Amino acid sequence: MPLIVQKYGGSSVADAGRIRHVAQRVAAAKSAGNQVVVVVSAMGDTTDDLIDLAKQITDQPSPREMDLLLSTGETISMTLMSMALHGLDCDAISLSGAQAGIRTDTLFSRARILSIDPTRVRQELGDGKVVIVAGFQGINEDQDVTTLGRGGSDTTAVALACALTADECQIFTDVTGIYTADPRVAPEARKLKDISYEEMLEMATLGARVMHPRSVELGSVYGMPIRVASSFGSEPGTLIHEVSSMEARNKVRGIAHDLDVAKITIVGVPDRPGIAATIFAPLAAAGLSVDTIVQNAGREKFADLTFTLSKTDLPRAMKLVQGIAKDINARDCISDSDLGKVSIVGTGIQNAPGYAARMFETLFKERINIEMITTSEIRITCVVAENRVADAVRALHRAFELEQPED
């Protein structure tokens, strides 16, 4: 009997009517001869509402209590889903992350899954039940509830599917699949029938919000097919899976963009061994993630060092870097938060020349200045002014003819 894991996001279970609608879909999957595990997110804006409520109580809530509070959102969803299935005469049971055997590290608010013991889930499936699991949560070695951070329910679903060796993990959301670009920015964007783990991981890391990078990476490691589709229709969606080199197309598959970009430039950095470690070690210790790094060699053994990071991290990073710049006798420290990234992604980039030239020429014709450039084997990313990102996405989508159906 096939085993599938389905995940339903907050918009799919936003109210009682939508929960009943999802229950009908789940019951139909069970009636079709499948064993079904369902992972649910909190209803609608429940998580944000709980965060706001906590802020009304205190400006500095305990991380442990905050995780326990936020976990209640998924607890509500899972129990209501189980009730809805019982109303359809479909036997079901709801399990918290701890009851489902999800063990995490001790880092509250952004815990990582260490292991999953699927014994209880397998037992309930063996008894003919649909198993509803609360996403976004687990339990640590101290028996404290932890949450997995942004995209946590996606990660829960893919991790469970891997632990259960499911046939497929299905991520149901409010979009019909993975598109060649954000349709809200490029209306001519086309839905992809399939995409490789590698390409999807780059897209997700570079700003595509449909899937979280951690869940795609898990799927890749364990070879778990992931299907992204809409919970509001019957379209087949997009399959994320392993694509062999014979299937690789010599073309760009998608355009990703991200508006959450800021940069810091340290001017007049002494050019000596160990200086980069002196700058970036304190940032790492403070939990600040750095993206693109560019060093411009100067004269007289001085250089300018620029790096990008999230806009939300800029105030804290700038305060830290200003102290570092003073300690190393750098001349100045400046920042810019009016930036964004635009990227072309595709496995074909590594097999054929000309993609960088076409990208840069396209941006030049649109009079879009490139602030920074970074690359990998399957993507090229340009940092540009935030107010030109949408123009860049549309221009590149046209330049690489992504609106055209694939062969």
N, C-alpha and C positions, 0 to 999 in steps of 0.2 A: 504494500500500500504506500503510495507516494506521501512524503512528509514535506509540508511547506510551512514556512514562517512568514506571517504577514505583519507588517507594521503600519499603524494608522496614526498620522500626525494630529496635532491639536485642532486644526481646522476641520479634519474629518470627523472629530468627536466633540465638536464645539457645543452641542446642545443635545437634548433628549431625542429630538427627531433624527439628528445625524447619527447618534449612537444606534438607534433602531435600524437605520438604513445600513450601517456597517454590519450590524448583527445579521441582517438578511444576506449580505454578501458572504459573510463567514459561514453561515449555515448552508448556503448553496455550495461553497467549496467543500464542506464536510460531506454533504449529500452526494457530491460528485466522486466520492471514494477516496478522499485525502485525509490524512491525519493533519490537524491544523493547530499551530501555535500562533497566538496573536499577541503582539506587543503594542501597547497603547501609550500615547503621550497624555499630558494633562489637557483638560478641556479648554479650547480657545486660549484666552489670555490669563488663565488661572495662575500660572507661574509668575507672571508680571504682577498680578494682583497681590499674591502672597509676599512678593518682595516689597511692594509698596506698603503693605500692612506692617511688615517687620520694621520698616523705616519709621513708621509712625510710633513705634514702641521705643526704638533706640537707634542711634546713629551707628553704633558698632555692635551688631548682633553677633553672638557666638557662632563661629563657623559650624560647630557640631549641631547646634539647635537650628541653624538656618537650613542645613541639609535635611534634617528631620522634618522641618516645616515644609520645605519644597517637595519632598517625597510624597506628601499627602495628595498632591494634585493628580499624580498617576494612580494612586490608590483609589481615588474617587472614580476615575475613568474605568479601571479594570473591574471594579465591583459592579458598576452600572452596566458594563458590557456583558458580564456574566449573567446578570439579571435579565437583560434583553434577550440573550440566547435561550435562557430557560423559558422565557415567554413564547419562544418559537418552538418549544419542545426539543431543543438541541441541548444535550447535556454538556455543561461547561463548569470550569472551576477557575477562580482567580487566584494568582499567586504574586506576592511581593517579590522584589528582586532577591531578597534573602531566602525566601521560601523556594525560589527557582534555582537556588544554588550559585548565585552570582557573587563571587568574592573579589574584593578590590583592595587597592593599597589604602593608606590612611590619609590621603590628601583630600580634605573636604572641598567641595564645590567643583573640583575637576579631577576626581579620582579616575584611575585606570583599572580596567578589569585584569585581575591576575589569573583567575581560573573560573571555570563553571563546572559544577557537579550536576549533570542533567538527570540524576536518578529519579527525583520526584516528578519532573516533567514527563519522563518516559513512562513512569508508573501510571500517571493520570491518562496519558495518551493510550496506554495499553488497556485501560478501562473504558475506552471509547469516548473520552471527553475531549472537548476543545479546551485548550489551556490558555488562559489569558494572563499575560505577564506584564507587570508594571515596568515601563521603560525608564531609562534615565537614572537608575538607582541600583545599589548593591549593598553589601555589608562588609566591614573590614575585620581585621583580626581581633579588635576589641569589642566586636558585636555591635558597633555603631553603624547606623545607616549613613551611606555616602551617596552623593550625586555625581554624575559623570560629566557635567558641564555641557556646553553647547553641542547639539547634535547627539546627545546621549542616548535618545531612544533609537536612533539609527544604529548606533554602536551596539546597543543591547540586542537588537533584532539580528544583526549579522553575526554577532558573537554566539548567540543561541543557536542560530542556524548551523554554524560551524561545529559547535559542541554536539549537536544532535545529528550531524552529517545529513542535513536536510537536502532535498532535491533542488530547492530554490528558495531564496529570500526575496519577498515581494514588499517593496516600500511604496505604500499608497499615500499620496499627498494631494495638494490642490492643483497640480500641473499634470499634464498628460505624458510627460517623459522628459528626456534630456534634449535640449535644443542647441542648434549651432551657435546661438547667442541668446541673451536675454530678450524675449519677445517684446518686453515693455520698452526696450531701447532700440532694437532692430525688428520692426514689425514683420519683415520678410523672413525672419529666422525660421528654420525648418526642424521638425522633430527628427531625431536620429533613431533608426531602427535598432542599432546596437553601437557599443563603444567599448574600447578596451579598458581594462583596469588602469593601465598606465596613463592613458589619455584622460580618463575620468578623475584620477587622482590629481593630475595637474589642473584640470578645470576647477575641481573643488577647492584646491589650495589657493588658486588664483582669484577666487571670488564667486564662482558658481554656487548658489546657496541650496541647490536641490538635495545634495548629499554632503555629509560631513567627511572630510579626508580620512579620519580614523576608521570609519566604517568601510570605506573603499579599500583602504590598506589591508584591513582584516580579510575582506573578501578575496583580495589578490593572494595573500599568503596561503589561504586555505582552499583556493580555487572554488569559492562559493559563487554561483551565478546570482546576480542581484538584478531584479526587474523593478524599474521605477515607472509607476503609472498613477492615474488619477482614481481616487475613491468615488468620484462623482460620475464616472462613465465606464464604458466597457472596452475602450481602446487598449491594445496590447502593451503600450508603453515602450520603454527602451531597455534593452538587456545589456547589463555591464558584465563582461566575461573575458576570458582569455582569447586573444586573437592571434593566430599564428602569423609568422612573417610572410607566408604565402598570401595571407589575406590583407596584409598591410597595404594601404592605399597611399600613393605618392601625392598626398594632398593634405591641406589643413582641414581638420574636422570641426573646429569650433573656435569662437572668439570669447575669451573670458575678460571680465573687468572687475575692478575693485576700487571703491571710492574711499576706503579706510586706509589712507596712506599719508604719512608725514615723513619729513626728513630732517636730520640734524647734520650740520657741517661744522667740524672743528677745523679752524683756520690756523695755519702755521704750526703744524704738529712736528716736533723734532723727529727727524728721520734716523732712528736708531733701533737696534734689535730689542724686541720685547715691548715696544710701545703699543702695538695693537692689543696685546694681552692686558696691558695696564688699563686700556680703555674699555675693553669688552668684558673682562672678567667681573667687574663690579655690576655691570648691566645684567649679566647672567645670574649673578648671585641675588639680584633684586627681582628675578623672575620676569625680566623684560626681554621679549623676543625681538631680535633684529633680523631684517630681511636682506635686501640688497646692500652691498658694501662696495664703495668705489674710493680708491686712493689716487689722487693726482700728484705725481712727483713734482716737487718744486725745485728751486735753486737754493744753493747754500744750505743743503741738508735739512730743508723744511718741506712739508707736504700738507695738502688739504685732504681730510678724510671725511667722507659723507656716507651716511647709512640711512635706511628707511625703517620705519616701524609703524605700528598702529597709532592712529590719531589719539585714541583714548589713553595710550601710554605716554604721549608726548610730554605733558606737564611734569610727570614724575621723572621721566628719562632726562629731560632738559635740566632739571634741578641737579640731578646726579652728575651729568656730563659737564655742567659748568664747574663743579668742584674738581672733577678730573682734569679739565682743561687748565685750571689754575695750577694744579699740582705738577703738571708736566710742562708748564710754561708755554702753552699754546697761545697764539695771539688773540683769538676770538672764538666764540661759539654762537652759531646762528641756526634758526629753524624755519621751516615752511610747512604749513599744514594744508595748503590749498592744492593738493596733488591727488592723482589717481594712477592706476595701472591698467594697461590694456595688453592682452597677450593673444598670440596665435598658438594653437595647440594641434598637434597631429604627429603620429608616428612617421608619416612620410617625410617630415622635416629632416630626419637623420639620414635619409637615403638619397636626397636630391638637392642640388644647389639652387640658389635664387630666391629662397623664401625671405631671407633677411632683406635683400635688396628691394624686393617688391613691397615689403612692409614699410621700409623707411621711405621709399619713393611715394607711396600712398599717403603717408603722414605729411611729407613735404608738400605734396600737391594740395593738401587740406590746410596748409600753413599751421600745422601743429608741431610745436617745438618739443623735441625729445630731451628730457632732463637726465635720464639714466637709462641704461640698457642692461638686462641680465638674460642669460640663456640657459637651457638645458638641452639634452639630446632631442627632446620632442616639443620644445616651446621656445618662443622668443617673447620677452616682456619689455615694454617701454613704459617708463614713468613720465607722465605728461601733466599738464595743468588740469585740475579737477573739472573745470568748466568746459574742457574740450574732450573729455573721455567719451561721452555719448557720440560725438561727431566721429571720433576715432573708431569706435565699434562699428558704426554704420558704414564708414568708408572701407574698412578692412573686410567687412562681410561682403561688400560688393566686389572688392578687388580680388578676393579669392573665390568668388562665385559660389558661395555657400548656400545660396537660395536654390541652386540647381539640384535636382534629384541625383543621388548617387547611382552608379551603375549596378 
